[in-house]
Amino acid sequence: MENKTNKLTLLVDGNWLLISRASVLMNSFNKNLPEVAKQQSQADLEDLLAKSICVTLSRIPVIDNVVIMADGGSWRKQLQVPVQIEGTTYKGNRSQDNEIEWSYIYNALNNLVERAREEGITVAQYNNIEGDDWAWYWSRRLNAEGVNCLIWSSDNDLKQLIQIDDNTHSFTAWYNDKNGIWMPNSIKE
């Protein structure tokens, strides 16, 4: 199969995008604020997410497709914890500020995902599947079809998905504004 070098799909890490953008509005989701203020902040955050995707699309004009990936829970949390690490939980080192009304923040992403679906944009979100799993799936599937992928995230774990498909010679790269584009070594030139 031949590489379709003119094809580049942006794989959006929706949860990273959400948290990175929500951080600028975090005080707007304080539990003590009136509901109407939190609802407006949710709408503002949803718009900020959409605008952020648009900005990235304008910066990298060769992108011709978008897949928005979002967590739908985690199948890993359902696994029995081995005796050697009892007392720990998967991603147990993460905490959320109890003064923040997180449901509004997550609703902003869910609304964006629904809007994207309605517009015909591919969305990858399903019960008990994490965004990281979707990034693996879409990058490997698209590369096998001869389509290049650019994972947009700051999750360094996703750098392990950087590759060139041996059969199609399509690549998966990793990108964010702070770190730039990370490409497979063999095509960096």
Buried (B, 14 or more C-beta within 10 A) or exposed (E): EEBBEEBBBBBBBBBBBBBBBBEEBBEBBBEEBEEEBBEBBBBBBBEBBBEBBEEBBEEBEEBEBBBBBBBBEBEEEEEEEEEEEEEEEEEEEEEEEEEBBEEBBBBBBBBBBEBBEEEEBBBBBEEEBBBBBBBBBBBBEBBEBBBBBBBBBBBEEBEEBBBBBEEBBBBBBBBBEEEEEBBEEEEEE
